[in-house]
Amino acid sequence: MKNVKPKSATLVAKPKNATVRRAVKRPKTIYSSQEISEIFRRLSIQRPEPKGELEHVNPFTLVVAVALSAQATDAGVNKATRALFAIADTPEKMLELGEEKVRDHIKTIGLYRNKAKNVIALCEKLIAEFGGEVPRTREELITLPGVGRKTANVVLSMAFGHATMAVDTHVFRIANRLCLAPGKTPDEVEDQLMRIIPDEYLYHAHHWLILHGRYCCKARKPECDRCVIADICKSAEKTNEIPAPLVELPAQII
């Protein structure tokens, strides 16, 4: 009698075009948990109550302002939206204003034609599907025209008090330059920052990183001589090896 292989033991050839899944090796921070904690402790002392610099009066105007800030500066957006928000601070008022007039208000901002169209579409969706109110979940926010994950995270944090990590160009650059949370995409950087930042610092962390990148660790040339984390920083772009300027900080940091 011939031996018959059980069906479970039968080898099945894989199709030639089958995708082979490989484990993705995530880049890791080169800082110890103690060093990371100290970095954010110092940033928290430097700016105890950091705030976003986009001007807004309610969650709706915040959504609009953040969406308009893509490929534009906060100062430029504020200059364009002050008059706009003075007359249209709700989806209903913005819709009544119309796309053409919205476009006229924001024409100093890059991509203003497409952004004006998105603002009107956003208002229509808020009214039709959310009763004119800004939704409070990321899943719902990213369904709005012109709203991506970064915008949703900013709104969740600034409007609704959630501890999120909005990865804009400053955060992405700082995370990679400092080797704090290296990543090829904003999502990779966000994921790692959310995992390594101590819970007690997480709520303000994205503002600290944004402001640090905007005013100290600048894109063209980092100002390491006045950086509060210079002695901890392991960036290859450091302009000097001086210790952090402890004298400028409160006594408890020494």
Protein Blocks (a to p, Z undefined) as FASTA:
>chain_A
ZZdddfklpccdddfklccdddddddddfbdfklmmmmmmmmmmmmmpacdfbdcfbfkl
mmmmmmmmgopafklmmmmmmmmmmmoccfklmmmnommlmmmmmmmpghklmmmmmmmm
mmmmmmmmnnopacfbfklmmmpghiafklmmmmmmmmnopacddddfklmmmmmmnomm
gcfbfklmmmmmmmmmcfklmmmmmmmmmmmmmmmmgfklccfklccklmmpccfkbcbf
cdcdfklpcfklZZ
